[in-house]
Each structure stands twice: as structure tokens, then as C-alpha cells.
Amino acid sequence: MASKQEQQFTEIQKKNLEAAMRLAQLSIENSQRIMELQVGTAKALFEEGVANAKALSSVKDPAEALTLRTAYAQSTTEKMLTCAREIAEITTKTQAEVGKMVTEQLSFGGQDVLEGFQKMFKGMPVGDASALGNIQTAMDSARAAYEQMTKASTDAFQAFTKFGKK
């Protein structure tokens, strides 16, 4: 029969595995969205390129050919920028979801780990009473650092998205 501490650590591992599975599912779903977007953009660009080539083959006037090429280049650039902007938006949303999941794990998982340490230390003669406080401080510092990195990278993605819309 497993001890209480083993059961607690098994429960923590189970929660971590569930979080990892949610993260993997999120990653797969967003990769699919990005691939569909890229395939759709590539298909549209190919079809437009074929239509442009047909139109250029029947043009006799150099000025008209230049106009067609300019319009095609502008359209291609707009489609590619739109695709890049949508990918950035998907990435920003995904990052926010991942950040939320990780923050939950750090908050709840960290609390579970801390409680496990507290119970474990109760049955042991610990020479330094501040050991548990040091563990809590380290977990709080890690959580704060992660939240700060998440905010900085989210701000960077939002700046990129705004830049692409100008």
C-alpha cells in the first residue's frame, strides 16, 4: 500500500500529465490552423499567378504589362502580409492560452508541491526551519519571472501585429 506522500506525489504527477496533454492538444490545433492558413494562401497565390501569367501573355502594350505586374505584386504582398498577421494573431492567442495554463500549473502545482513538502517536513527533524520558506520563495520567484517573460513576449507579438496593420 502506498504511503500518503506517494499518493500526493502521484496526484501531482497526474495533474502535470493532464496539463502536458492539454498543452500538446493546443499545440496540434494551432499548428493545424497555421498550416491551413498557409496552404490557403499558397493556393490563392498560385491561382492568381496563373491568371496573371495568362493575362500577361495576351498583352501587347508594355505599359499595360507593367500595370498588370504592379497590380500582381501589390496583391501578392497584401496576401502575404495578411497571412503573416493572422499567423501572429494565432501565435499571440496561443501564447496567452499557454501562459494561462502554465500560470495555473505554477500556482496550483506549486501549492501542491509546497503542501507535500510541509507534510514531509513535519515527520522529519529539520535543522533549518527556514527551508520551507526558501522553497516557497524560490517557487514564487520562478512564477514571477515566468509571468514577466510571458508579458514581454505578448507585448512584442502585439507590437508586430499592429506594425503589420499599418
C-alpha positions in Angstrom: 0.0 0.0 0.0 1.3 3.4 -1.0 2.0 6.0 1.7 0.2 9.3 1.8 3.3 11.1 0.4 3.5 8.7 -2.5 -0.2 9.2 -3.2 0.2 13.0 -3.1 3.2 12.9 -5.5 1.3 10.5 -7.8 -1.6 13.0 -7.8 0.8 15.9 -8.6 2.3 13.8 -11.5 -1.2 13.0 -12.8 -2.1 16.8 -12.8 1.2 17.6 -14.6 0.5 14.9 -17.2 -3.0 16.2 -17.8 -1.6 19.7 -18.2 1.0 18.4 -20.7 -1.7 16.6 -22.7 -3.8 19.9 -22.8 -0.7 21.7 -24.0 0.1 19.1 -26.7 -3.6 19.3 -27.9 -3.4 23.1 -28.0 -0.1 22.9 -30.0 -1.6 20.5 -32.5 -4.8 22.5 -33.0 -2.9 25.7 -33.6 -0.4 24.1 -35.9 -3.3 22.8 -38.0 -4.8 26.3 -38.1 -1.5 27.8 -39.3 -0.9 25.1 -41.9 -4.5 25.6 -43.2 -3.8 29.3 -43.5 -0.5 28.8 -45.3 -2.0 26.2 -47.7 -5.0 28.5 -48.4 -2.6 31.5 -49.0 -0.3 29.4 -51.2 -3.2 28.1 -53.3 -4.7 31.7 -53.8 -1.2 33.0 -54.8 -0.8 30.2 -57.2 -4.2 30.7 -58.8 -3.6 34.4 -59.0 -0.1 33.8 -60.5 -1.6 31.6 -63.2 -4.3 34.1 -64.0 -1.7 36.9 -64.1 0.6 34.8 -66.5 -2.4 34.3 -68.8 -3.2 37.9 -68.8 0.4 38.9 -69.4 0.7 36.5 -72.4 -2.1 38.3 -74.2 -0.8 41.9 -73.6 0.9 43.7 -76.4 1.4 47.1 -74.8 4.4 47.4 -72.4 2.6 49.9 -70.2 -0.3 47.6 -69.7 2.1 44.7 -68.9 3.8 47.0 -66.3 0.4 47.8 -64.8 -0.6 44.1 -64.6 2.8 43.2 -63.0 2.5 46.1 -60.4 -1.1 45.0 -59.5 0.0 41.4 -59.1 3.0 42.4 -56.9 0.8 44.6 -54.8 -1.9 41.8 -54.4 0.8 39.2 -53.6 2.3 41.5 -51.0 -1.1 42.2 -49.4 -2.0 38.5 -49.2 1.4 37.6 -47.7 1.2 40.3 -45.1 -2.4 39.3 -44.2 -1.2 35.7 -43.8 1.7 36.8 -41.6 -0.6 39.0 -39.5 -3.1 36.1 -39.0 -0.2 33.8 -38.0 1.0 36.4 -35.5 -2.6 36.7 -34.1 -2.9 32.9 -33.8 0.5 32.8 -32.1 -0.4 35.6 -29.7 -3.7 33.8 -28.7 -1.8 30.5 -28.3 0.8 32.1 -26.2 -1.8 33.7 -23.9 -3.5 30.3 -23.5 -0.2 28.6 -22.8 0.7 31.3 -20.3 -2.6 30.8 -18.6 -2.1 27.1 -18.4 1.5 27.4 -17.1 0.4 30.0 -14.5 -2.3 27.6 -13.3 0.3 24.8 -13.1 2.7 27.1 -11.2 0.0 28.3 -8.9 -1.8 25.0 -8.2 1.1 22.7 -8.8 3.4 24.8 -6.7 0.9 24.8 -3.9 0.5 21.0 -4.1 4.3 20.6 -4.0 4.6 23.1 -1.1 1.9 21.2 0.8 3.7 17.9 0.1 6.9 19.4 1.4 5.2 20.7 4.5 3.7 17.3 5.3 7.0 15.6 4.5 9.0 18.0 6.7 6.5 17.5 9.6 7.7 14.0 10.1 11.4 14.8 9.8 13.8 16.5 12.1 14.7 19.6 10.0 17.6 21.5 11.3 16.8 24.7 9.4 13.3 26.0 10.0 13.5 28.4 7.0 13.9 25.6 4.5 10.2 25.5 3.6 10.2 29.3 3.4 13.1 29.2 1.0 11.3 26.7 -1.2 8.2 28.9 -1.3 10.3 31.9 -2.1 12.0 30.1 -5.0 8.7 29.0 -6.4 7.3 32.5 -6.1 10.3 33.9 -7.9 10.0 31.4 -10.7 6.3 32.2 -11.1 7.0 35.9 -11.2 9.8 35.5 -13.7 7.6 33.4 -16.0 4.8 35.9 -15.8 7.2 38.8 -16.7 8.6 36.8 -19.7 5.1 36.0 -20.9 4.0 39.6 -20.7 7.1 40.8 -22.5 6.7 38.3 -25.4 2.9 39.0 -25.6 3.7 42.7 -25.9 6.2 42.0 -28.6 3.7 39.9 -30.6 1.1 42.6 -30.3 3.5 45.3 -31.5 4.3 43.1 -34.5 0.6 42.6 -35.2 0.0 46.4 -35.0 3.0 47.1 -37.2 1.7 44.7 -39.9 -1.7 46.5 -40.0 -0.2 49.9 -40.8 
